[in-house]
Amino acid sequence: METITREQTVIRFRKEILNRARFKAKQNNMSLNAYLEEIVEEAVKPRIPKLPKDFKIDPEIEALSGMIPAPTKEMLEADDRLAYIINKGM
């Protein structure tokens, strides 16, 4: 079993938000800390997870790879978001 290390910190909330969070935590039978941690974890999780180097792509899926042309250098230079996404996968 993996040991989870937590770091103690201080966060200030408006009173009404904190009260609503306490209420929601209680509804879900959770501590306030566990409830807030779950919410923050969901908010900051990567949207596109990286695949492990040894990940094997299904041959049927791989066969589809030629159907969408790879972006050209000009396309990447014109679209920073596309360039970021393509470069993150490498």
C-alpha positions in Angstrom: 0.0 0.0 0.0 1.3 3.4 -1.0 1.9 5.9 1.8 0.3 9.3 1.1 2.2 12.3 2.4 0.2 15.4 3.2 1.4 18.9 3.8 -0.3 21.1 6.2 -1.3 24.5 5.0 -3.6 27.4 5.8 -6.3 28.5 3.4 -8.8 31.2 4.0 -12.4 30.9 2.8 -15.3 33.2 3.1 -17.5 32.0 6.0 -20.5 31.2 3.8 -18.4 29.0 1.4 -16.8 27.2 4.3 -20.1 26.5 5.9 -21.5 25.1 2.7 -18.4 22.9 2.3 -18.8 21.6 5.8 -22.5 20.8 5.1 -21.6 19.0 1.8 -18.8 17.1 3.5 -21.3 15.9 6.2 -23.8 14.9 3.6 -21.2 12.7 2.0 -20.0 11.3 5.3 -16.6 12.9 4.8 -14.3 15.1 6.8 -14.0 18.6 5.6 -10.4 18.0 4.7 -11.2 14.9 2.6 -14.0 16.7 0.9 -11.9 19.7 -0.1 -9.0 17.5 -1.2 -11.4 15.5 -3.5 -12.7 18.7 -5.0 -9.2 20.2 -5.6 -7.9 16.9 -6.9 -10.7 16.8 -9.5 -10.1 20.4 -10.5 -6.3 20.0 -11.1 -6.1 16.6 -12.6 -4.6 16.4 -16.1 -7.1 16.4 -18.8 -5.0 14.4 -21.2 -3.0 11.8 -19.4 0.4 10.8 -20.8 0.6 7.2 -21.9 3.4 5.0 -20.6 6.2 4.3 -23.0 5.3 0.6 -23.2 1.7 1.3 -24.0 0.5 -0.8 -26.9 -2.1 0.7 -29.3 -4.8 -1.7 -30.6 -4.0 -2.5 -34.2 -7.5 -1.5 -35.4 -7.0 1.9 -33.8 -3.5 2.3 -35.2 -4.8 1.6 -38.7 -6.9 4.7 -38.4 -3.8 6.9 -37.8 -3.3 7.7 -41.5 -6.8 9.1 -41.9 -6.1 12.4 -40.2 -3.2 14.2 -41.8 -0.4 15.3 -39.5 -0.3 19.1 -38.9 2.2 20.9 -41.1 5.0 23.2 -39.7 3.0 26.2 -40.9 -0.2 25.0 -39.0 1.8 24.5 -35.8 3.4 28.0 -36.2 0.0 29.5 -36.7 -1.8 27.8 -33.8 0.0 27.9 -30.4 -2.6 25.6 -28.8 -2.2 22.9 -31.4 1.6 23.1 -31.2 1.4 22.8 -27.4 -0.8 19.7 -27.6 1.3 18.1 -30.3 4.6 18.8 -28.4 3.1 17.5 -25.0 2.5 14.1 -26.6 6.2 13.7 -27.5 
